[in-house]
Amino acid sequence: MSRKKVTIAELHEKKQNKQKITMVTAYDYPTARILDQAGIDVALVGDSLGNVVLGYESTVPVTMDEMIHHCKAVSRGVKSCFIIGDMPFLSYQVNHEKAIENAGRFIKDAGCDAVKLEGGSDMAPTVKAIVSAGMPVCAHIGLTPQTATMLSGYKVQGKDAESARRLIQSAKDLEEAGAFLIVFECIPDFLAARITEELKIPTIGIGAGKDCDGQVLVYHDLVGLFERFTPKFVKQYINLAPMIKEAIGQYKTEVETGVFPGPEHGFAMNKKEAEKL
């Protein structure tokens, strides 16, 4: 029996019933199919594709066109997962009109169910504008990679009382603005647990402890395909990169030594027809 399409109502119900939400990033059709078949709740087409797929040093260079391209591929591979498209840097910060227009591309053109954007209380009016235009928004606070330079690098946020209070207020402001979900990245476990308890909307953690309503990991980290670095909060469930390199190395050797392709990999011609040549 095929699984039904995951909805916002279902995600909110999971929070109420204390059932954990699962989210994994996806950037292409085959990965999307795998997540869908594995029963993952949410496929996040993250701008992390800049790092793990496109080879950028950060998420900042990622463009709208690149995001839309990958979101389309993911939407073609998904039947049940709820799809969230990550709004890239400067696609929503300029003004509300531009933010609404770009959010619309994710929903209308790319087949996403919602969009995600980074920022705290300062982004609440933008969230409200997009939601008022009829599009669901997932918020993202704590370590916000698009503005990591302003945060003095990729560091844990909310470690002191003052910054923790700002994150608490940001979460409340974003919820009030209409966000249906909020991601916490790299904040102390205690703080994530407290905000999760105070919010009505579900929380998703990445480096934010086990008490969030759900968890998200980057697919390439989870399966061991990204070797440049591994964040502390990542659990690698399989290390595919060495296995793939070994397989490709074996292929190279077999081609060079004439082992591949063998007779079983080719197509025979009728002997009588061959004799006519």
N, C-alpha and C positions, 0 to 999 in steps of 0.2 A: 504494500500500500504506500503510495507516494505521500510525502510530507506536505502539509499545507504551507502556504506562504506565511512567514513570520511577520507579525504586525507590531506596531507601537503598543497597542493595547496588551498584546501578549507579553512584551518585554516588561511593561509596568506590572502586569499580573505576576510575573516571576519575582519581582522585587517584593510584592506583597506576600507572596507565598514562600519567600526566602529560598527561592530556587536560583542558582547561579546562572548568569548569562555568559555565553561563550562568544568571543569575537576574535577573528584572525584577519590579517591583511591579505588581500589578493590583488594581483595586477594584470592577470591574463585569464584566458578562457580555460585552459586545463586546470589551473589552480582553483579557479572558481568552482569547477565541477567537483573537484576533490573535496573542497570545504562543504559544498552542498550535500554531497553523498555521505559525508561524515557526520552530518547533522548539526553543524555549527549554526548558531543563531544569527550572527551578523558578520557579513563580509565587508571589511573596511578597505576601500581603495584609497590608501593613504598616500600623502605626498612623500612619504618615506621611499616611494619608488625612485625618487631622485638619488638616494643613496644606494639602494640594493639592486635596482634594475638599470638605471641610466648612468650610474657611475659618477654623479656629482659629489662634491665634498659635503654638501648640506642640502636641505630641502628648499632653500631660497630660490635657486634658479628654475625650479619646476614651473611650467607654464600652464595656462588654462587648457590649451589645445592638447598638451601631453596628458593632462588629467582626464579630459573628455575621451581621448583615444583609449586609454586603459580602462576607464569606467565602462565604455561600450563593450569591450572584450569581456569584462567580468559579468556584465548583465546578460550577455549571450550564454554564459555558462551556468547561470543560477536559475533555479526554479523556486526554491524555498527560502534561502537566506535573505535577510533584510540587508539591503545594500546602502552603505553610506559613502558618499564621495567627499574627499578632503578638498576644501577650497584652498588653492595655493596662495602664496604670499602676494599681497597687493591686489588680490581679486575681490576683496571685500572691505579693505581698509580705506579706500579713496572716498567713497560716499555711499549712501544707502541705495541710490538708484543703480549704481554699478554692482553693488553686492547682490541686489535682487536679480538683476540681469544675469549675472554669472551663476547664481544659485539655480536660476531657471534652466540654464544649459545642462546642469547636472541632472535635473529632474526630467526635463522635456526631451533633450537630445541624447543623453547618455543612459537613461533608464534607471537612474538611482532612485531610492526611496526617500533619501534625506541627504543633507549636507553636514559637514563638520567644519567648524572654524575655531581658531585659537584666540585666547584672550579672556580677561576677567571682567570686572564691572564696567570697564570702558567699552567693552564690546556688547554689553547688554542691549543698547539701543539698536545696534545692527541686527542682533538676533531677533529682536522684536519686529523690526522692519521686514525681515525675510519671512518670519512666521506669519505676520499679518498679510503677506502676499500669498499665503497658502502653502508654504513649503516647510517641512519639519527640519529642525536644526539640532544637531548634537554639539555641545560645547566642549571645550578642552582647556583645562587650567593646570597650574603647576609648572613643570618644565615645558615651555612652548618652543619647539625647535626653530620655528620661523623667526623668532626674536631672541634666540639664544645669546646673541652678542650683547644685547641689553641686559641679560641675566648673568653676564660675565662667564658664559660658557655653559656646558651641559652639566649642571649641578642640581642637587636636590633642593627643592624649594619649600618654604614654610617651616624651616628648622627653628626659628625664633618666634616668640609670642606675637610680635608685631606683624611679621609677614604671614604667620598662620591666621591671624585675625583677618587679614586682607583676603586670603584665600577662602575663608569661611563666608565672608561678605560677598565675594565674587560668585561663589556657588549659589548663594541665595538670590543674588541679583539676576543671574542667568536663568535660574528656574522661574523667577517671576516674569522674566522677559519672554518665556515660552519655550525654552529648550526642553526637549523631551528626554534627554540623556546627557550625561556629562562624563568626560574622561579625565581622570587624575593621573598625571605623569610625574613620577619621581617626587612624591611627597611622603612625609613620615607616616607610618602605619597608623599611629594613634590619631593623627589629624584626619586621614582618609576615613577612618572608622567613625569619627565624630560627625563629619559632614554627611556621610552616608546615612547615619541615623537621623539627622535633622532634615534631610531632603525627602520630598515625596517622589521625585524622579529617580530612576536607577543611576548608579555610578559604576563606571568601568575603570579598573585599575591597571596601570602598567608601571611597576615599581612603586606601588602604593599599598601593598599588604593584601592580606586575604579577606579582609572584612568589607571590601567593596562588593557591590551587587554582581559584579562580573569581572572578567579579565580579558585583556587583549595582548597578543604578541604579534610581532612581525613574522610572517610566514618564513622568510629566508633565515631568520634567527632560530625559529622553532625546529626547522628541519636541517640546519647546519649547511646552508648554501652560501652564507655571507661570511667571509673569512677576514675581512679587514679589521673588525673588532667585535667583541661580544659584551654587551652591557651586563652589569651585575644582576639586573632583574630578570634576565633571560634564562629559561630552562631549555636546553637543547635536547629534544626527544629522540633525534637521530642525527647522525653526522654524514649527510649525503655527499658533500663535496669530495672527500677522498675516494668514496665508492665510485662516483662519476668519473673522476680522473683516472682511476684504475681501469674502468671499462673502456674509456677512450684510448688509454695507452695500449690496451690489448687489441683494440680495433686497429690502431696504427701499426702495431707489430704484424698483425695478420695480413693487412694489405701489403705491407712491404715485403713479406715473406711468401706471398701468394696463397696463403691459406684461405683468405676471404677475397672474393666470394667463391664458395664451393659449388658443385653441380646442383645442389639442392636450392641454391639461390638464383638460378638462371632459368631460361625458357628454351626448351628444345624445339628444333624445327623438324617437320616431317622429313624422314630420310629420302623419300622419293622426290619431294619438292626440292630438297637440297641438291640432289643429283642433277636436277635440271639447270642449275646455275653454271 
